[in-house]
Amino acid sequence: MEDQLNINTTHFRIPGYQGREDCAEYFIAKFREINLNFSYNLHNFTVQSVECQNILFKLNEHRKNIVILGSHYDSRARATKDPDELKRDEPVPGANDGASGCAVLIDLARVFYNLRENLTCQLWFLFFDAEDQGYDYSSGLSGWDWCEGSDKFVEDIESFYNSSLESFDAMILLDMVGGVNLQFINEQHSTSSLLEEIFEVGRQLGYTSQFPENPVVASIRDDHVAFVNYGIPSADLIINFWNNPAWPYHHTVNDDIMAISANSLEITGKTIEQFIYNHYLNNDNAEFGNYPWLNDNNLLDVETFTFIVIISGIIIGIIIFFFIRKTRVNNRKIIGD
């Protein structure tokens, strides 16, 4: 993972800069280390006249059912949430927010390649560009939105598979999976039956702190949303990054290697590895969990729940106020009578 951070220490992996291009070449080189002929496709697109590129690697292309494992690799152009105002125009290293998920994908590709003949699915390892440049508490890149790369990819997805012969089983997104104090949330755009199963796999492996029984509930716009909208069961493994004292580095210059935990990376990788084994390892002991992950039961996220509680409190307060006022008026009438 540290290799990604060292590719360009001036602009890191910001779209439009050489570091982004060098990182794409780095991924290709890493997959060629696994096999010189590892199949890949480059998906080129532009945002605000800036050339961008998603990179797709395919394993077991002869299989007809596809599981997508994805992560974004671009780093944010401005540290818009940094507590030091003087640093808010500096680029974000993106160690956790981008590089961590990509590192796990590379390791998973190596593991699954060695088992490819025993896997009953086709695996896509998909690296998204242009995910992290939208507006948050301060400006992002002018005219850019979030998740540009995944939106563009899904627009063109039928160029990458044969819809008459192949079909998608699931898409799993890894976003901010390598930080210290790892704890995943219940992300509400995700297909609930798929996300719940991944959580259960993690718990069965003993990772109960990272996959808690009562996780934070929130809806996050992320790279999986376009795939959900396309009709693919999808899940986002992501942390609470907005008000989390245990990981306060989101969109700051401190999202660097010092905030990364090798244990977090291993936990994420082992959980996804076991999930694939449970469903797609060709043996007689395969467990099929919630497959085909059609159920999707959404919960109220924290912000919506808080809003409802506040509004309900206000309404109850108004009712009580008018009830007391009416009671006082009636009491005055009785006394006057």
Helices and strands as residue ranges (DSSP letters): H 2-6, H 18-34, E 39-47, E 50-59, E 65-72, G 85-87, I 95-100, H 101-114, G 116-118, E 122-128, H 148-155, G 157-159, E 167-174, E 186-187, H 192-204, E 217-218, H 225-230, E 234-237, G 257-259, H 262-280, H 302-336
